[in-house]
Amino acid sequence: VVVDGGSLTVLDRGPGIETGDEERIFDRFHRSESARSMPGSGLGLSIVQHIVAAHGGTVTVDSELGKGSTFTMRFPTGRGVA
């Protein structure tokens, strides 16, 4: 986890996001084909996106299969979020 000014970045070393799923990972209940056999409901990233948006921010992802993902949340500065 890296905090820098108005941004929060979370890096993982998971399996990465399958090509074509990047656009859908923030959809409620979306689970990639490979994740469907694992625990979870597909709500986590949707909740993250809604909370970040409620604070005027954005969340993006950069991912590479087999290497992991980087999620970056950016918030406007000067609104009590640093």
N, C-alpha and C positions, 0 to 999 in steps of 0.2 A: 504494500500500500504506500502510495506517495501522495503527500499533500503539498500543493504549491499554489499559494495565492488563492484564487477562486476555483481551483480544480482539485479533484480527487481521482487518482488513478489506481486501479486494482489490476495486478498482473497475476496470471495463474499459469501453471504448467500442465494443464489438463489436455484432453485429446484435441482441442481446437473445435472450431465450428465448421460443419460441412459446407461446401460450396453451395450456394443457393439458399441456405438457411439464414444468412446474415440479415436479410430483410425481415425475417419473420420471428427472430428470437425474442423480440419484445412483445409479441402478440400473446394475449392470454391463452393459456393451455397449450401453446405450441411446444411440441417435443420433437426433436429430430428422430429420424428412424433409429439411429444407434442408441439414443437415450431412452427409448420407450421401455426397455427391459430393466431400467434402473429406477430406484425410488424417486418420487417427486411428482408434482402435479403440473408443472409448466407455468407456474404463476410468479416465481421469484423475480425474473427480469422485467416482467410487466409491472409489478409493484415498484421496483426500482425506478423505472421510467416515469411512472405516475408521480412518485414522490419528488423526483428531481424536477419534473415539469412544474409541479405545484410551487416550487421555490424559484421558478423562472429560469431553470437551467436546462441543459441538454445532456444526453448520454450517447456515447458512440462506442463502437467496438472495432478492434483490429484483431484478426485471428489468423493463425496458420495451423493447418492440420498437422497433428503430431508434435506441435511445439507449444500450443497454448493460446490464450487470449488476453488482450489488454482492453479493459473497460475504462473509459474516461468520462467523468462527470464534470461539467463546467457550470459554474454558478456566477451570476452577475455579482460583482464586488460592490460594496457600499450598501448592501441591503441586510447587513448583519451576518452574512455568510462570508467567511474568509477562507 
